[in-house]
Amino acid sequence: MGFFSIIKTLNFKQLLSLTKIFIYHPLMLFPTIKATVICYRVSDKLYPELHHLNNEANAFRHAFWNALLVKEVIKWNKNLSKAVLWAKKITDWHEHFSPNKPLEKMMDLHNNEIGRKLFEELYLNKKRIRNRDVIDVLKEKILKSKKVISIEEIKNCENDLVHLLTCKVSKTL
């Protein structure tokens, strides 16, 4: 999915709100677009037709997007904590404007956080992180993803990806 395909999915209110964010943070536009496009391309390649559901592939996409946001932003601002805060700001904005039910929203927010934490851990262990490094770790995490049915269960899955539906993501990916 390309940048313009993503933009076309936004309504006027969402586009206005996002424009306001980038007016105050113009240098974050390029790394945010790059991370978003890469995330969709990889997710489409690994999990075609699956990552838009509330399943393990969706958990992967949310975590991967957040890790990529931090990775791309840190190239610009050279500050890990600011890059993490930016990724949180953008993905929290996305969840605010997504028409999800509370459990779905909490699942996405949780998986977003897992992605940011993952990148921080990788970054602290080695300064140069390839997308493949993140994908490999997330593929392992996806195999251990927890199926949940309540917000309380999500809160108990501190370091695990979570999902609502099972899609039987291939263990060979």
Secondary structure, DSSP 4 states (H G I P E B T S, - for coil): --HHHHHHT--HHHHHHHHHHHHH-GGGHHHHHHHHHHHHHHHHHHSTTTTTSSSHHHHHHHHHHHHHHHHHHHHHH--HHHHHHHHHHHHHHHHHHS---HHHHHHHHHHHHHHHHHHHHHHHH-S---HHHHHHHHHHHHHTPEE-SSHHHHHT-TTS-EESS-----TT-
